[in-house]
Amino acid sequence: MTDLRDRIDRFCAHQRGVLGRSPRTVDAYRRDLLQFADDQDARGEADADGADARAIRSFLARRHGDAAPATRRRKLAALRSFFDWLADHRGDDVNPARGIASPRQGRRLPTVLGAGEVEQLLERPEGGPALRPLLLSLRDRALVELLYGSGLRVSEAVGLDTGRVDLRRGEVRVLGKGDKERVVPLGEPCADAIAAWLEARPLLRPDGAQLFVNHRGGRLTARSAQRSLKARALAAGLDKDVHPHALRHSFATHLLDGGADLRAIQEMLGHASLSTTQKYTHRTVQGLLDVHRASHPRGGQDPDQDQEQESS
């Protein structure tokens, strides 16, 4: 198995060093490919060039047959990239993963909170009489305001340092996917919440310049932020699955509902492709349909209701 594992190491080094892939992407590639290497090892196949389409299908079916389509698509994408890299090094175009169809991914509409639900989440009673819970509640309120008010990914929010937030100008400089920097506006409520948190933040004795810190003063992780948000939603009485990305979805949807330009939203979200941003239009389109049905003579409104309106 030395040959295959050695090539996986070199492939990952190429992805990071030459192509500039993010560490998270490279780590995901490595995990998926090492799982395939384990599978090949069990089959007694030690040569990377000995893998064929049947081996790949067997790997995906046996080890990941019950996984979500998105997971299987990701693993197949990793294998395709790896075998493309091998083919380039051999000087041919043989890629056994290319002929395998990607699992179809059903359309899953993103979770979106209503404006009232967001207010409910933000207006949750702050902390309590003890100092530490109060500090952490101020932190979490600032985090919610930032995720919803500026549409940041949770990884982008927890990765911020204090120097990237300009409260005077009302903007935050975000380092997004692919190490691409963008400037996102901060609304006044968000800026106020961050200002309140920054005033309280020194009491947790932060060990660096990170904007959001945990109760020990270290950088808050995305996983901890997710747990804190779920706990806040539970305390606020929300029965939806409230997670950081739901706030990002809500940010985009509410901007669209308010008439914002899709390309401006794309820029604020940091999407490389406009098609990624377009998934947020589902609720706005539904809103247009509702208006059409209610207002247009051929919109499908109840005829009896039409007559009542005409007589009033």
Phi, psi and omega in degrees: 000357183301318184299310182294315181294323178297319180290326175297317178299316181290324177297315180294322177297321178294318180299319182279311188282322184265313183272347176072028177296152180291153178305323180295319179295315181295319178298321178294317175303313184298315180300313182295318183288325177291328173297319177296321178298319177299319180295318178294324179299318179295334179273355180078023181254109185259351186260127179300327181282354182272353180287140178231179183299325180296318179296322181291315178299319179297318179300312182293323183284316186285315186267338186225022181298329181264001181285161178297150179307323181297323179294316180292325176297318180296317181294320177294322178296320177297317180294320178299314180297318181296313182287334171296317179297318177299317181297321178299319180289329178279338183085026177228189180235030182275115179223103184294343180275346185292327183275002182266124182289139177288142176301137179290137182253114180297149181288120180244115182286138182290149175291131180230131176271145172287162181301322179294325179290324177296316178299321178298320179293321183283329186269009176304135180310133187280115169056247184171193182291333181287146186293311186299312176301325178295317180297316182292329178290322175297319177299313184292325177296317178297322180293316178299316179300322182287317180294319181275319185284335182235354174073025182287150166291151182297325179295326178290320182294311182287343178275356182288144167256161185300328182291349180269357179253123179246097183289331180293316179275346181069051180207160178226136178265118188249135174261106186262202181298144182069020181057031178268129181266140174222157178252126183239135180289151174251127174288164182299316178299323179294315180299320179295319180294320178293320178299318179296321179291318181297328178291326182272337187308319182301337181291342176268004176053063181299144182266012180191198184267007184300139182292310182253124183240158176272184185292346177264359179094358177274173181295134176292134179270161178299320180296317178294323177297320179296316179297318181296321180293318178297319179295322179294318179296321179296316180294333180277355178082019179276134182260007176271161175279091184272116178227165184306321182290335176296325178290324176295317177299318181295319177306309183293316183295318181291328174295317178297316179300330179275000176097012181291150179288137184298323181290327176294320178295320177304317181294319180292324179284339182079029177280134178288329184239140178294331181297329177294321180290330186294342179295343180278355183279353188301320183285324178294318177299317178299322177297320177296319179298318180297318178297317180298314181297323184280335192247332186271141179304331178252024184275355177099014180288152180301122181303320179300322179294324178300314183296321179297320181292323182291328182276349183269000000 
